[in-house]
Amino acid sequence: MSWLIQSILLGGVAVLCALGTYLVHGEYDRSVPCDASKLEAHEVCLARVMDDWGGDVIWVDARADEEREEEFGSALIIREASADEDLGTMEVLQTLFAGKGKGVKVVVFCQTDGCGSSKYIREKIVESEAHDEVYYLHGGWKALKAGKDKG
């Protein structure tokens, strides 16, 4: 048998195996596990935001420009590199103050749970007194993306 036919047969077997695995086990779970008992102060699980708070929060995207390939709804953009400037814009301040008056919480996310930008931006928002109830999302963008893809 020629190498071309062998390659095609091997590829076909691989596709059948992948299809069989998908049919038996279902789609790959991309969710980010979150144990509320192990979270730091002001860190929150996506499940709590969506289930307990009904998703009715002000989202703040703290990802750097080069990390923001996909937008997340009407999330405010406050980047670590230009936090003071971004936080000082009229749109951001009005949104945060309006949410504070209505008791709406703020949730900051960055690229990953270990990026640190969300913690920094959270502190900046609290220091500016634009809002009091500010949290950062465990799992960052990865958790949001997995939750968004689920439904």
Number of C-alpha atoms within 10 A of each C-alpha: 5 6 8 9 10 11 11 11 12 12 12 12 12 12 12 12 12 12 13 12 12 12 10 9 9 10 9 7 8 13 17 18 12 16 10 13 6 8 12 10 8 14 20 21 20 25 16 13 18 13 10 10 13 10 15 13 18 19 23 26 25 31 24 17 10 6 11 14 8 8 9 15 7 10 17 20 20 27 22 20 13 11 17 15 11 17 21 15 11 10 11 18 19 13 14 25 16 14 19 19 9 9 13 19 20 22 24 31 29 29 21 17 20 12 15 16 26 30 22 16 26 25 14 17 22 14 11 13 13 21 22 19 16 25 25 29 23 28 25 25 23 18 24 20 16 16 16 11 10 10 5
